[in-house]
Amino acid sequence: MIKWFPIKKRNRFYNPSGESAPESLLFGTVPSLLKSFRSRFFHKKPQPASWLHPQQIPFRSQELSITWIGHATFLIQIADLNILTDPVFGEVSTFFPRILAPGVHLDTLPTIDYVLISHNHWDHMDAASLTALKERHPSMQVLAPQGDKAWFAKRRFQAHELSWWESHSHKKGTFSFLPAVHWSGRGLFDTNRSLWGSWMIEAGDRSIYFAGDTAYGEHFKQIAHEYPSIDVALMPIGPCEPKEWMRRTHMDVERSVQAFHDLKATHFIPMHWGTFPFGNDQFDAPIAQLKKHSSDLKKGSFHFLKAGFRQIVP
């Protein structure tokens, strides 16, 4: 199977699938914001406390342990490695106030060895959270997409930059940066100056796939071809609305389940829902839809994690 590689023109990256999401952002953001504000005032209010389930986190773990902290932030513990994905522990914008508090407090985290960044959007690469982590875990290493190394170097982080299908090896495991269908940018003038992607973690004879932010695409089948034994897939399930806009950069429940089948993974853990009001859907809409689609998943493969809940994957 032919692998996807990022297209780069004039120092900007593009999806091989032909998607060019940023072109519609200016026209899509304002209506989405207005609908999001309206839904907060006139629709049912979320009950974030009921979605929190903090548990004691071990210092290290040989077995595969996954804790959802919120949004796309997971603590993955395997083979005595402690790994954080897209760490965000606070607010990212006054326009999108955090609904669900982090399930694990920064000060209660075990020693972090690696931080994996899927792309540089503010809700995935948060400067305040990363700085706080560096202060508490000075020996941690950051693995980031191509184009982001200068951002980290400016803040005196030890960061490694990867493109798709490139790997970083540690004596206890391997981290591989893989394709996704998305975009990047932290301001008005840096759209797609850095890459975006997903991650495969291989450690302790287990493989964990972190999808990052992505639309549905052929890359899932390509990844399954290269990694035929994926134990766990951490899959985004929102935002879902407005569909005509969101589907270019994100996956709703139906597409996420299809991607999971394409990956041929064993366990499905949802993410990217219920933390920030980025779409027009209600706080719990994606997870409610996923529970309705649970019959489409093999029995025992679906794991619903509340924020702070620690799942030991057999």
KEFIVEX-639143 format. One record per atom (N, C-alpha, C): x, y, z. Coordinates in steps of 0.1 Angstrom, whole numbers, plus 5000, padded with zeros to 4 digits. Each point is the difference from the previous one (the first is absolute). Last residue first. Layout:
XYZ...
***
This chain:
493949525292500649865000500749974988499350485024499649934988500649865000498450405037501149904998499549914988498650525016499649874993501249924999498350455030501149934995499549864995497850535007499849855001501249934994499250484999500749955012499949865002496350214971501350075002500649965014497049644975499850135005501350065003499049604964500850065011499550135004498549534971499650145003500850045012500749604962500250045014499750155001499349544965499750145003500250035014500549554982501050094994499850155003497249605013501250025008501150094994496549804966499850005015501350005007499750224952500149875005499850005015497850384970501349965005500049865006496150234984500949994988501449965004496650105032499849874994500849974988500050425023500849905006499849864995498050454990500749924990500849895006497650305027499049944991500649924989502850245029499349895008498949934991502250384983500949895000499349885007497850425000499949934987500949885000500250265038498749944999499849924987503950255006500149885008498649935000500450424978500849904994500049875007497550375019499549954988500949894993500350305042500149855000499549934987500150495005501249955007500149854999497450234960499950015015501249935006500350214950499449895007500150025015502050284965498650045004499349895008505550075002499049984990498650055004503950035029500550044987499049984989500650005054498850014991500450054987502849695037499950144995498850004990500549605024501050095008499950144996497649594981499650045014500850095007502249714961498650035002499850055014504049784979499650124992498550025001501449495006500650135005499450114992499449415011499750134993500750125007501249464992499850095011499850144994500349434986499650144996499850095012502749504985499250085010499850144995502149674971499349915010499150095009501550114947500550005013499149925009500150124951500049865005500649995014499250394967501349975008500149865005496050154979501150004990501349975006496350055028499949874992501149994990499650405023500449905009500049864994498250374976501550015001500649895009495350044998500549954988501550004999498050215036499849855002500549934987500050475000501049955009499949855002496750234974501349994993501149955009495750065019500049904989501349984993499650355033500049865006500049904989502050454984498949985009500049855004504350324985499149884998498950005009503350414976499849925012499149884996501450344968501150005009499949915012496750064965501350034992501249985009495449985016500449884994501350014992497650385021500849915009500649884993496950294977501350075003501049915008495549864988500750044987501350075002497349875039500649894993500850044987499350315045499249974988500849894991500349835040499150104993500850134999501949625022499349944989499350104991504849985033498650044999499449954987502149655020499350134999501150104997501149555009498649974996499250134999505549755001499150125002498649974995503649635020499450054988499150125003504049625014499450115007499550094989501349465003499950114991499250115008502949505010499150115004500050114990502449594991499349975012498950105003502449844952499850115009499149975012502649764958499549955014500050125009501550034953498949915000499449955013502850404975499949965014498849905001501150184958501350005006500049955014495950034977500949914992501450005006496850285019499749875003500949904992500250464990500649975013499849865004498050144961501450004998500749975013495450075000500349874994501549984998498550425016499749895010500449864995500250394972501249985008499749905011496850184968500649874996501249975009496150325020500849994988500649874998496950395034500149864995500850004987501250395034498849964993500249854996502550235043500049964986498649984995503650105046498850064993500149954985502249675035500050154999498750054995501349525010499650064986500250154999502449575027499450135004499750084987501249465015499950094990499250135005503149555020499050105003500050114989502149475013499950114990498850085003503549615026498750054998500250124990503649745021499249914991498650054998503250275024499549895007499249904993500250444974500849975012499449885007499150384958500349855001501049985012496450394976500949975011500249855000498350404963500049865004501149985011497050454978501249945006499749855002498450464966499649915010501349925005499450524974500049854999499549935011501950504973499049945009500149854999503550464987499249884997499049965011501850524987500549885006499049884997499150424982501550015000500649885007495150124992500749894994501550014999497850445013499249894997500849894992501050455022500949885000499249884997498450475006500950004989500949874999496650145034499350034987501049974989500649715045499750144998499450024986501449585016499850065013499650154999500149494969500150155001499650055014499349534963500750065011500050155000497249514981500750124997500750065012497849504980499650115008500850124995499849444997499450104991499650125008504149625008498750045004499550104989504549615009499250104994498750035007504449865028499349944989499050104994504649895035499150104996499449964987502249715043500050034985498950104997503249775042498950094998500150044985501949585036500150084988498850084998502849745046498950014990500350094988502949895038498849945005498950004990504350214993500349865004498849925004499350384965500550015014500249855004499150314951500249885008500550035013497150234957501050035010500049885009498350094945499949945014501150065009496950094950501350015007499849955014496550064967500749874999501450005006498050484992499349884999500949884997502550395023499050004990499349874999502650285043499949894991499050034989503450215043499150034990499949894990501350105055500449934988498950024990501850275048499049954991500649944988500850255050500649904993499049934991499750525017499549865001501049914993499750515005501049925006499549865004497950374974499649995014500949905008500750084954499950145005499750005015500049594976501350055003500050145006495949814984500549945013501450055004498250144959499150055011500549955013502149844961500450135004499250065011498849584981501249995009500550145004496249864969499850055014501250015009499749814954499750144999499750075014499349484993501050084992499550144999498149735042500049994985501050094994500949795049499150094994500049994984501549805054500049964985499050084993502950055049498950034992500249954986501949885053500350034986498750024993501850045055499149954990500450044986502150125044500649904991499149954989498650325035501150064992500649904990495550065029500649884994501150054990497550325024499849895009500849874996500050404973500450045014500049895009498249944957501450005000500650045013495350014995500649865000501550005000497850414996499849955013500549865001500050194958501050075009499949955014496849854969501349944997501150065009495650175003500149875005501349944998499250424982500050015014500149865006499750044953501250055005500150005015497349684966499750115009501350045007498049694960501350045003499950135008496049804987500949885000501450035004496550334994499349905009500849875000501350374972500150045014499449895010502349864953498850085004500050025015503449744972500250125008498850095003500749434994500150124991500050125010500749565017499449964987500150124990503149855044499250104995499549964986502149775048499849984986499050114996503749895042498850074996499949994985502849715042499850054987498750084999501749855042501149974992499950064986497950105053499749994986501349984992498349905053501150064992499749974985495650015028501349945002501050064991495750285017500549924990501349935004497450345024499849865004500549904989499850494996500949975012499949855004497250184965501450014996501049955011495049814999500650135002501549994997495749724980501249995008500650135001496049974976499849895009501249975009498350494979500949894998499849895010495850294988501350025007500949894997495950184969500449895008501450025006498150344973498849955007500449895010502650464976500049855003498849965008500050424965500349965014500049855003500450324957499649865002500449965014500850444986498849974991499549865002504050175021498850055007498749974992504449684998499550124994498850055008502849635013500750044988499550124993500349755054499250074989500950024988501749615031499350135004499150044988503149624999499550005014499250125004502249694957499350125002499349995014503749704965499650045013499450145001501149604965499450134998499550065013501749545010499750044987499350145001503749695032498850094999499850044985502749585032499850084987498850095001503749655029498850095002499950104988502449475011500050134993498750085003501149545013500750105008500250134993497449654980501549965000500850105008495550214992500349874994501549985001495750395006501149935008500249864995497650514986500149864996501249955008496450435001501249955006500049854996497550424973500049875006501349985008496850394971501149985010499849875007497250254967500949904994501249975009495550165022500350044987500849904993500549915049499050094994500450044986501849655030500150135008499050104995500749434999499550124992500050125010503049535001499250095008499650124991502249464998499750124993499050095008503849555001499050075008499850144992502649484996499550124992498850065008504249745025498849974991499550134994503650055029500449914990498949964990500750465031499249884998500749914989500750455040500449934988499149884998498850315033501250074995500549944987494749985011501349945005501250084995495050195011500849964989501349945005494650075017501450015004500849944988495350234990500549885006501550025003495150294984501450005003500449875007496050174970500249895009501449985003495950344974501349995006500049875009496150174976501049944991501449995005496350215023499649854999500949934990500450475009500549935011499749854998498550344968501449954999500449915012495550154976500349965013501449945001497250364964500749885003500249985015495850254976501350035005500749875003496050124962500349945013501550025004498150364967499949855000500449955014500250474986498649964998499849845001504350255005499050085008498649944999503849814977500450015014498950075008499749974953499749875006500350005015501150394974498649985001499649875007504550084990499650095010498549985003501849774963500549955013499550085012499050154956499249895004500449945013502750344983498650055003499149895005504349894983500150065013498650055005500449824957500149895010500150075014499950284962498749945002500149895011504150204989499150105006498649945002503549744979500250025014499050095006500449884952499449905009500050035014502050264965498650014999499349905009504750025000499550145002498550015000502349584989499950045014499450135003501049744958498650035004499950055014504249884978499350094991498650045005503049675022500150145004499250094991500449514991499150055010500050155003501349654962500650125004499150085009500849474975499350095009500850125003501549624974499450114992499250105009502849595011498649974996499450114992504350035021500049924988498649974994501250445032499649865001500149934986503250415014498749984995499749855002503750445017499649864998498649984996504050404993498749975007499749854996503850274983500149995014498749985007500449984952500250145005500050015015498349554988500250104990500250145006499549425011500550135005500350094988497249525018500450084988500550145006500049495024499550135000500550074987499249475001501050095005499450154998498049455000499950144998501250075006500049494979499950085012499850154996498649514976500850134998499850085013499749454997499250125000500950135000
***
